[in-house]
Amino acid sequence: MKSLVVNQDGKLEVQEVDMPEITEHQALVKMLSCGICGTDATIVQRTFKGFGTENYSLVLGHEGFGEVVEVGSAVTRYKKGDRVILPFVPAPRQNGQQIGSGWGAFSEYGIVDDLDSYPADAAPETALAQQVLPESIDPQEAPVIVTLREVLSTIRYFNIDPDETVLVYGSGPVAMAFVKLLRLSGVSDVVSVVRSAEKAALMQGFGATRCINSREEDIGIAVKGLYPDGVKYVLDAVGSKEILNEALTLLKDRGEVLCYGVPKANAMELDWSSAPYNWKLNFQQMPYKEEEAQCHDQIMEWLGQGTLSLSEFISEIVDFEEVLEAFGRYLDGQTSKKVVVNFN
């Protein structure tokens, strides 16, 4: 099968990889779509924590969706024809030799695990969040559900007080999801820090109550003008030491810096000389699959109500044959929303 592989030098190539073999507890999935995520970019740039040089070459992708085409003998949760979210290729092989897995969903085929068929506590963690989606979900839009579930689980993990202001840095798909889901979760005041008037309009469309354009305003002056004592939460949806340091100056006492973006370095210097005396720094770089699964029904409910739309998060949908060009545009910052790769 064809897969998107990141070589040891960080170069992306479409290569032939062995078909995954399922066990009695697994189902084979023909991939229909997969979304490009910031995690993918960090892995390509070889700066994602836990992915050392020994992990490359590796197969990329974790926001996958596909159709079950074969089931193992013990499988009861899935049947042929089911459309499932979050199939992976956990142990890819190439010409019989093991290669690395960046979850592997940019492949023509993947695997889901039947949680119910395993002995207690024996199933892989990913099985907790692998679920059947209704036929009403557009296959080309389905990968967005992964982003939304991860972001909602992070909002819940951060235990954000809905009566407090949340200042969100970023205007990419993750920041869009945070703004939209914070508002749907009852947070009344969500402020977006952006870098253009176009981005400001975009984020207001997702529910931001106001925007601060960092190219037109001094962020510190603007925030303190609105909130003289500072804000309770500053959320970094980018992953930047500059943002984290600036965030410290915007907090009220006992405020929190919430980092969801993955920094491009695994060490940094923080200057808290202008921070309040009491503050917290909270990182979430790898949402738990159990917590992601617990958000599934809420996301599906909002989609069913029409208060949430998958298409509004997508910039473009491209065929797998164009995946290298699509990644190039994404890595160059030429896409404003999520890019979805279509396998049909």
Secondary structure, DSSP 8 states (H G I E B T S, - for coil): -EEEEE-TTS-EEEEE-------TTEEEEEEEEEE--HHHHHHHTT-STT--GGG-SEEE--EEEEEEEEE-TT--S--TT-EEE--B-SS-EETTEE-EEEB--SBSEEEEE-GGGS-TT-S-GGGGG-EE--TTS-TTTTTHHHHHHHHHHHHHHHT--TTS-EEEE--SHHHHHHHHHHHHTT---EEEEESSHHHHHHHHHTT-SEEEETTTS-HHHHHHHH-TT-EEEEEESS--HHHHHHHHTTEEEEEEEEE-S--SSS------TTS-SSEEEEE-SS--HHHHHHTHHHHHHHHHHTSS-SGGGEEEEEEGGGHHHHHHHHHTT--SSEEEEE--
